[in-house]
Each structure stands twice: as structure tokens, then as C-alpha cells.
């Protein structure tokens, strides 16, 4: 393993760009994602830490507290098994949507059972929820994981109620990888989802430090160089 890490570190970036599509083609996305979550679970000493979600998701929504979710149906698309909506206790229902929900239940049952969330298994083409159902729909660093970006944008719009809030966090201009087959940019996001919504807030920035990538959002230092890797946070309303 150390040998492979050493080899990877000395391969020039132009060569990596040539080899990356070949690697992606032969790597199983779901196995890679589960492996990442297993490693995270071990780092968290066998019980996922989810305390950071409240700060991030309130900041994305530009809210000081969770009062805005009270009595609402709140969902998180691409939630993972960590318990991303544990903080939203005043919501009527908290729904985690992910293509690997059944595997999370098998791998991390003690975590899943304590989150107070309804976990729903999505497919790569459909979210199995009724149309016009969700009041507030979050997604954070998840839309680049889907196989069919336009289709899943359509599904997000379908399940969101008219007048409902879409609160999205997107990773921009990252090279495609086995876990993240989509390389997203502003134009693609606007064309597939934002043009169908009333945009209330649009914040974009270069990435922060490696150990605190979202720092610019909290520091108010939003500087973005088009074409560079960065983050986009959007708050929008579905048109009635």
C-alpha cells in the first residue's frame, strides 16, 4: 500500500489526467463509497460523529437556528449514514435519501437506528417519494456522486413542494472519480436545476484550507476564480 502511495505521489499530473478515466472505468463506485464510510466509522471510534452538520446546514440556509424547519418535511439527498439531519429535531419528518441506504443499514445499524431519520433508498433514476412532497430539500457534496445528473435534478424538483426550499452545496470543477463521476460547473448546475427555481442566495468561493474547506463561507471571504475547484452554496425556492 505504501508503495502504491509513493508511486501515485510521483506521477506527473498530466499523466494522472490521462490515466484517471481508465481507473474510473474499472473501479466500482458503490464499493469505493462504502469503503470510505467504513474508514470514517473507524476514525469516529465506531459511532459516527454528526455534530458538524448543524453549523454547516444552518449556514447554507442562512438561518441562525433550526426554527425554520419546525413542522416541515425535511430531506437530505445523498445523506450518507452519518445522521446529517439529527440537528433538525423540530421537523415533522426527517428523510435521508441515498442509493446505499440498505447497505448502510447492514453495515452501521446502531448508528442508523439512533438518528431519528427515515432513510429512503433511491435509485440512480428515481427518488421513491411522492411528487410535491418535501418542504425543505438539502443536498451537500452529493450531486457529483450521481450517474445521471440531469435525471436526478429532475427528481429533486419533482419531490419538492411548490414554494419549498432547495438548499444545495456543490463541489465545482473537480475531476471525475469512481465515487464522483460528475465534474460539475456553474453552467451545468444552472441549466439542470437552478433555471427551474427562484434563486434566493448564490454564494461561490474557492476552497478553504484542506482541513477546513468551507471556511470562506463562515469568514465572509468569498473569492472565486472561474475554472478552479471551489464550492457553490445555493438557496432557492420552487416556483408555485
C-alpha positions as a Python dict, from the first residue, in 0.01 Angstrom:
ca = {
    (1, 'X'): (0, 0, 0),
    (2, 'X'): (280, 242, 88),
    (3, 'X'): (448, 155, -241),
    (4, 'X'): (130, 247, -433),
    (5, 'X'): (104, 575, -243),
    (6, 'X'): (465, 654, -329),
    (7, 'X'): (410, 578, -698),
    (8, 'X'): (94, 790, -703),
    (9, 'X'): (283, 1080, -548),
    (10, 'X'): (550, 1089, -817),
    (11, 'X'): (327, 1051, -1123),
    (12, 'X'): (307, 1388, -1304),
    (13, 'X'): (-39, 1549, -1311),
    (14, 'X'): (-71, 1536, -1694),
    (15, 'X'): (-20, 1158, -1678),
    (16, 'X'): (-274, 1130, -1394),
    (17, 'X'): (-532, 1307, -1612),
    (18, 'X'): (-476, 1052, -1889),
    (19, 'X'): (-496, 753, -1652),
    (20, 'X'): (-788, 878, -1441),
    (21, 'X'): (-1069, 780, -1688),
    (22, 'X'): (-921, 430, -1717),
    (23, 'X'): (-911, 392, -1338),
    (24, 'X'): (-1265, 525, -1305),
    (25, 'X'): (-1398, 279, -1560),
    (26, 'X'): (-1271, -23, -1369),
    (27, 'X'): (-1348, 93, -1014),
    (28, 'X'): (-1685, 9, -856),
    (29, 'X'): (-1845, 329, -729),
    (30, 'X'): (-2055, 171, -456),
    (31, 'X'): (-1771, -39, -317),
    (32, 'X'): (-1550, 269, -307),
    (33, 'X'): (-1814, 474, -124),
    (34, 'X'): (-1877, 201, 133),
    (35, 'X'): (-1505, 164, 188),
    (36, 'X'): (-1482, 540, 255),
    (37, 'X'): (-1767, 523, 509),
    (38, 'X'): (-1612, 221, 684),
    (39, 'X'): (-1287, 413, 722),
    (40, 'X'): (-1475, 717, 856),
    (41, 'X'): (-1664, 497, 1102),
    (42, 'X'): (-1336, 364, 1240),
    (43, 'X'): (-1193, 715, 1269),
    (44, 'X'): (-1503, 812, 1469),
    (45, 'X'): (-1433, 522, 1708),
    (46, 'X'): (-1724, 308, 1592),
    (47, 'X'): (-2001, 567, 1614),
    (48, 'X'): (-2042, 840, 1351),
    (49, 'X'): (-1990, 1196, 1466),
    (50, 'X'): (-2260, 1422, 1315),
    (51, 'X'): (-2230, 1733, 1532),
    (52, 'X'): (-2081, 1942, 1248),
    (53, 'X'): (-2390, 1919, 1027),
    (54, 'X'): (-2594, 2172, 1225),
    (55, 'X'): (-2340, 2453, 1176),
    (56, 'X'): (-2293, 2380, 807),
    (57, 'X'): (-2659, 2328, 718),
    (58, 'X'): (-2778, 2635, 908),
    (59, 'X'): (-2510, 2839, 731),
    (60, 'X'): (-2621, 2701, 394),
    (61, 'X'): (-2979, 2804, 475),
    (62, 'X'): (-2863, 3141, 616),
    (63, 'X'): (-3053, 3071, 937),
    (64, 'X'): (-2943, 3131, 1296),
    (65, 'X'): (-3132, 2835, 1443),
    (66, 'X'): (-3348, 2542, 1341),
    (67, 'X'): (-3683, 2719, 1388),
    (68, 'X'): (-3733, 2734, 1010),
    (69, 'X'): (-3768, 2353, 989),
    (70, 'X'): (-4037, 2333, 1258),
    (71, 'X'): (-4328, 2119, 1141),
    (72, 'X'): (-4172, 2075, 797),
    (73, 'X'): (-4085, 1766, 594),
    (74, 'X'): (-3707, 1797, 556),
    (75, 'X'): (-3494, 1572, 336),
    (76, 'X'): (-3126, 1535, 255),
    (77, 'X'): (-3039, 1387, -84),
    (78, 'X'): (-2715, 1187, -78),
    (79, 'X'): (-2720, 1185, 301),
    (80, 'X'): (-2479, 901, 373),
    (81, 'X'): (-2508, 707, 701),
    (82, 'X'): (-2374, 972, 939),
    (83, 'X'): (-2705, 1127, 1051),
    (84, 'X'): (-2698, 1458, 865),
    (85, 'X'): (-3041, 1573, 991),
    (86, 'X'): (-3008, 1478, 1359),
    (87, 'X'): (-2999, 1850, 1441),
    (88, 'X'): (-3342, 1920, 1281),
    (89, 'X'): (-3542, 1780, 1571),
    (90, 'X'): (-3838, 2017, 1533),
    (91, 'X'): (-3911, 1895, 1179),
    (92, 'X'): (-4226, 1689, 1127),
    (93, 'X'): (-4026, 1426, 935),
    (94, 'X'): (-3654, 1396, 859),
    (95, 'X'): (-3573, 1193, 549),
    (96, 'X'): (-3231, 1073, 440),
    (97, 'X'): (-3217, 976, 71),
    (98, 'X'): (-2930, 768, -61),
    (99, 'X'): (-2871, 491, -314),
    (100, 'X'): (-2686, 285, -49),
    (101, 'X'): (-2940, 303, 235),
    (102, 'X'): (-2982, -77, 255),
    (103, 'X'): (-2606, -125, 277),
    (104, 'X'): (-2578, 143, 545),
    (105, 'X'): (-2844, -40, 749),
    (106, 'X'): (-2642, -362, 724),
    (107, 'X'): (-2306, -200, 795),
    (108, 'X'): (-2400, 60, 1059),
    (109, 'X'): (-2730, -48, 1221),
    (110, 'X'): (-2661, 103, 1564),
    (111, 'X'): (-2597, 444, 1407),
    (112, 'X'): (-2895, 436, 1170),
    (113, 'X'): (-3136, 336, 1449),
    (114, 'X'): (-3044, 639, 1664),
    (115, 'X'): (-3070, 922, 1410),
    (116, 'X'): (-3446, 982, 1428),
    (117, 'X'): (-3449, 985, 1048),
    (118, 'X'): (-3645, 790, 788),
    (119, 'X'): (-3389, 650, 545),
    (120, 'X'): (-3514, 604, 187),
    (121, 'X'): (-3323, 410, -77),
    (122, 'X'): (-3304, 599, -404),
    (123, 'X'): (-3208, 454, -739),
    (124, 'X'): (-2985, 627, -991),
    (125, 'X'): (-3300, 737, -1174),
    (126, 'X'): (-3574, 792, -915),
    (127, 'X'): (-3633, 916, -562),
    (128, 'X'): (-3920, 697, -433),
    (129, 'X'): (-4120, 979, -278),
    (130, 'X'): (-4446, 1138, -397),
    (131, 'X'): (-4434, 1447, -615),
    (132, 'X'): (-4463, 1784, -437),
    (133, 'X'): (-4390, 1619, -101),
    (134, 'X'): (-4082, 1777, 63),
    (135, 'X'): (-4084, 2125, 222),
    (136, 'X'): (-3706, 2167, 251),
    (137, 'X'): (-3462, 1961, 46),
    (138, 'X'): (-3091, 1968, 122),
    (139, 'X'): (-2806, 1822, -75),
    (140, 'X'): (-2441, 1867, 22),
    (141, 'X'): (-2150, 1734, -183),
    (142, 'X'): (-2375, 1466, -329),
    (143, 'X'): (-2484, 1566, -679),
    (144, 'X'): (-2143, 1488, -825),
    (145, 'X'): (-2187, 1130, -698),
    (146, 'X'): (-2488, 1051, -920),
    (147, 'X'): (-2461, 865, -1252),
    (148, 'X'): (-2723, 1078, -1432),
    (149, 'X'): (-2707, 1442, -1322),
    (150, 'X'): (-2997, 1581, -1533),
    (151, 'X'): (-3230, 1299, -1425),
    (152, 'X'): (-3158, 1339, -1055),
    (153, 'X'): (-3203, 1716, -1080),
    (154, 'X'): (-3543, 1643, -1233),
    (155, 'X'): (-3626, 1411, -942),
    (156, 'X'): (-3525, 1668, -683),
    (157, 'X'): (-3751, 1924, -848),
    (158, 'X'): (-4033, 1670, -869),
    (159, 'X'): (-4042, 1576, -498),
    (160, 'X'): (-4003, 1937, -376),
    (161, 'X'): (-4330, 2115, -295),
    (162, 'X'): (-4423, 2433, -484),
    (163, 'X'): (-4288, 2709, -262),
    (164, 'X'): (-4050, 2461, -99),
    (165, 'X'): (-3684, 2538, -37),
    (166, 'X'): (-3390, 2379, -217),
    (167, 'X'): (-3064, 2424, -23),
    (168, 'X'): (-2771, 2285, -217),
    (169, 'X'): (-2396, 2260, -178),
    (170, 'X'): (-2200, 2169, -492),
    (171, 'X'): (-1833, 2086, -547),
    (172, 'X'): (-1714, 2264, -860),
    (173, 'X'): (-1462, 2170, -1129),
    (174, 'X'): (-1336, 1858, -952),
    (175, 'X'): (-1204, 1582, -1180),
    (176, 'X'): (-1439, 1286, -1214),
    (177, 'X'): (-1356, 993, -987),
    (178, 'X'): (-1504, 649, -915),
    (179, 'X'): (-1717, 788, -629),
    (180, 'X'): (-1788, 1120, -802),
    (181, 'X'): (-1845, 1055, -1174),
    (182, 'X'): (-1978, 1408, -1237),
    (183, 'X'): (-1748, 1706, -1281),
    (184, 'X'): (-1981, 1998, -1211),
    (185, 'X'): (-1959, 2363, -1310),
    (186, 'X'): (-2185, 2666, -1275),
    (187, 'X'): (-2335, 2637, -1622),
    (188, 'X'): (-2433, 2272, -1580),
    (189, 'X'): (-2593, 2338, -1240),
    (190, 'X'): (-2785, 2642, -1363),
    (191, 'X'): (-2913, 2465, -1674),
    (192, 'X'): (-3030, 2147, -1500),
    (193, 'X'): (-3181, 2276, -1177),
    (194, 'X'): (-3147, 2645, -1093),
    (195, 'X'): (-3330, 2772, -1401),
    (196, 'X'): (-3642, 2597, -1266),
    (197, 'X'): (-3614, 2767, -926),
    (198, 'X'): (-3629, 3115, -783),
    (199, 'X'): (-3274, 3169, -656),
    (200, 'X'): (-3270, 3346, -319),
    (201, 'X'): (-2898, 3319, -241),
    (202, 'X'): (-2598, 3225, -456),
    (203, 'X'): (-2257, 3205, -287),
    (204, 'X'): (-1945, 3073, -456),
    (205, 'X'): (-1586, 3052, -338),
    (206, 'X'): (-1250, 2890, -386),
    (207, 'X'): (-1183, 2608, -142),
    (208, 'X'): (-1051, 2687, 204),
    (209, 'X'): (-766, 2501, 377),
    (210, 'X'): (-758, 2123, 338),
    (211, 'X'): (-881, 2069, 694),
    (212, 'X'): (-1149, 2341, 672),
    (213, 'X'): (-1266, 2369, 312),
    (214, 'X'): (-1585, 2563, 393),
    (215, 'X'): (-1401, 2829, 596),
    (216, 'X'): (-1457, 3110, 339),
    (217, 'X'): (-1836, 3084, 385),
    (218, 'X'): (-1803, 3140, 759),
    (219, 'X'): (-1536, 3408, 728),
    (220, 'X'): (-1726, 3600, 460),
    (221, 'X'): (-1423, 3589, 230),
    (222, 'X'): (-1586, 3464, -89),
    (223, 'X'): (-1341, 3479, -378),
    (224, 'X'): (-1377, 3251, -678),
    (225, 'X'): (-1153, 3204, -978),
    (226, 'X'): (-1364, 3064, -1267),
    (227, 'X'): (-1243, 2721, -1374),
    (228, 'X'): (-1080, 2644, -1039),
    (229, 'X'): (-1204, 2391, -789),
    (230, 'X'): (-1444, 2551, -547),
    (231, 'X'): (-1779, 2536, -369),
    (232, 'X'): (-2122, 2672, -454),
    (233, 'X'): (-2395, 2716, -194),
    (234, 'X'): (-2744, 2792, -324),
    (235, 'X'): (-3073, 2863, -151),
    (236, 'X'): (-3371, 2865, -389),
    (237, 'X'): (-3748, 2828, -390),
    (238, 'X'): (-3957, 2609, -618),
    (239, 'X'): (-4188, 2825, -820),
    (240, 'X'): (-4559, 2794, -741),
}
